[in-house]
Amino acid sequence: MKGFSGFPAGKLRSTPLPSLFFSDLLPLIDDLAELKVTLYVFWALHRRGGQPLYLRRVDFLDDELFMSGLGPTRRAAEEALNVGLERAVTRGTLIKATAKTSTGIEELYFLNTERGRAAAETIAREGWQPPDTEEPAIHLTIERPNIFTLYEQNIGMLTPIIADELRDAELTYPPGWIEEAIALAVKNNVRKWRYVLSILERWRSEGKDDGTGRGDTLKDRRRYIEGEFGEFIEH
């Protein structure tokens, strides 16, 4: 089982759920795919700010991170998605409508709210079709911890001086570099900010390769330990 490292400190983005979800709906849901689909709809519609009010089936399929949690293979994930959507519609959590678009018939899924019901009824009564303009994609992403949390989780206690240096580093280096450099420090068991900063400075001055980091090679690991960064390491 893949572990979860916990929620980091500080303010986190959140997705509101009505209390009725917990009191009335959650006790009824007895299928994991249905639960994941239901929660995903709340999350995605909230991220879109309520415009549009629906999700298309392709919106689920195009979200690779979401689909990866539905099954070990793509085929299994798509089968689980079909089950989850069907059960959510049958239960009454979602309303399914079909609309004609320039590319053919498309399935639209609305939350069973007052606005969702009204929109679905309009489609059924008047044959409304969504505009041809492409909706912005909403995909799950792995939330990056802020640099302070990253430091505290991997290096040590934060001090005012270190906090200033971390802010400077955020303005100087790409976030991915900072994460990789801290990961390398942890891997080499050198949990010191000066060591992390030395890696970043070298990558900036000498260039960085395709993302694995030059320090991943045995030669460069030895260079960190025995060479210019040796002062940071206890032998």
N, C-alpha and C positions, 0 to 999 in steps of 0.2 A: 504494500500500500504506500502510495506517495504521501509524504508528510506535508504539513502546513506549519510554517514558522511562526504564525501568530500575527495579529494586527499590530502594526507599528504605532509608536506614539505620535501625537500630534493630530491635526485635523485631517480627516479622510473624506473623500467624496462618498455620498450615501445615496441610496435609492429608497424613496418612501413607499411603504406598503400600508394599505388601510387595515385597521384593527380587525375588520370583518374577515380579512384573509386568514388571520390566526384563529379566530374564534369559530368561524363557520366553514371555511373552505379547507384549511390545512388538515383538520381531523378526517376529512372525507377522502383526501388524495392517498391512494394506496399503491401508486406506481411511480417509480423513480423518474422515468422519462417524462411522465405527465408533470411531475413537480418541477423538473428542470425547465421544461418548455414554459410552464406558467410563470416561473420566476424570471425567465429570460424576457418574456413579453413585457412584464412590468418594468424591467431594467431598460430595455431598448426603447420603449415608448417614452419613458421618462427622459432618456438621453436626447431624444428627438424633440423634446419640448412640446409634445402633443400634436405636432404637425409632420407628417400625416398621422391620422389616428390608427392606422393599421400597419401590420407587417405582412409582407408577401412570403410565400414559402421559400423563395430564393434567398430572402434575407437570412433565414436560418441556415440554409445550405452553404451560403458564402462565408459564414463566420467559422473559420477553421478551428479556433480555440474552443468555441462552444460545441461544435460537432465532435471534436476529439474527446469530449467528456461523455458522449452518448454511447460510444461503442469502441471496441478495439480495432475495428476495420471501418473503412468508409461505408461499405455496404451495411454493416451492422448498425452504424450510426444513423444512416438514412432510414432503416427499418424502425429504429427506436424513435426517430423524429416523427415518422408517420403515426406510430402508436401514441406518442405523447400528444400530438395535435388532435388526433381523433378522440382520445379520451377527454381532453380539455374541452372540445366542442360538445361532446355528448354530455358531459357534466354540466355544461352551461357557463364555464369560465370564459370561454372564447366564443365568438360568433364568426362563422365562416361565410364568406360571400364570394361570388364569382363575378368578375367584370371583364368586359372586352377591352383589350388594349391593341396597340399597333402590332404587337407580336403574337396575339392570340388571346385565349382565355387564361386568366390569371386568378389564383386563389388569394384572397385577402382575409386576414384574421384580425378581428377587433376584440378588445376587452368588452365583456358584457357590462358596460356602464351605460348611463343615460346617453352620453354622446356617441358611444359605440353602437348602441341599438339604433339611434336615429340615423347614423350614417349607413348602417347596413340596410335599414328599411328604405332609405333613399335609393340605394343601388337597386334593390329589388323592384321598387315601384317605378323609377324613372330611367333605369338603365344607365345610371351615371358611370363614367369610366375615369380612372385616374389619369392625370396629365402625362404626356409623353416625356416630360422632363425627368431626368434620372434623379432619384432621391439619393442624398448623401449616405454612404455606407456607414453603418454603425456596427462595429466589431468589438468583441471583448479583447482587451489587451492586458498583459501582465503589468499591474501598477508598479511603477518604479518607486522605491522608498526615497524620501528626500535624503540629501547628502548627510544631514546630521544623524538621521536614523541609521543610515548605512554605516557611518563611522561608529556609532555606539554599539551596534549589533556585532561588529567585526573587529574593531580596533580597541576601543576602551572609552573611558569617561570623557565627556566633552568639557573643555575648559574655554573661557572667553577667548584666549589667544588662538586656540585650535579652531574655534568657531569662525573667527575672522579669516583664517587661512582657508577654511573650507569654502567660505563665500567667494574668496578670490579664485579658488580652483574651479568653482562652478562657472565663473565668468571666463575662465581661460581655456578649459578643456571640455571636450564633449562628454556628456553624462556616461556614455558607454565606456569611455577610457577610464574614468574614475572608478566605475564598478569593476572593470577588469583589473586595474592596478590594485585595488583593495583585495580582490579575490586572489591575486598572485601573492600578495603579502601574507594572506591567511594560509595559502598553500605552502609557502616557504617558511611559515611559522615566524614571521617577522612583523608583529603587529605594532608597527610604529608609523606615525604619519609622515615623518621625514623620509622613511623608506618608500612609502607610496608616492610621495611628491617627487622623489628622485626618479622613479620609474616614469612618471608622467613627463618630467622635464626631458628625459632621454628620448622618449617617444616623439616629443615635439621637435627636438633638435635633430635627431637622426632619422626620423620617419618611423612609421608604424606599419606593420604588414596587414594581412587580410582580416585581422580581428582576433587571432589566437594569441597574439602578443609574443614578442621575441623572447620574453622571459620564460616561455613554456619549453624551450629547448634546453637540453642538459648543459650545453656549453654556456648559455646565458645564465642559467640558474647558478652555475659555478662562479660566473662573473659577479653576480649579485653577492654571493656568499664570501668569496675570497678577494674580490677586487675592490672597485671603487665604492661599493656599498657595504663593505665588510665592517665598518665602524658601527653599523646599526645592529649587527647580529652578535648574539652571545654564542661563542663556540664551546 
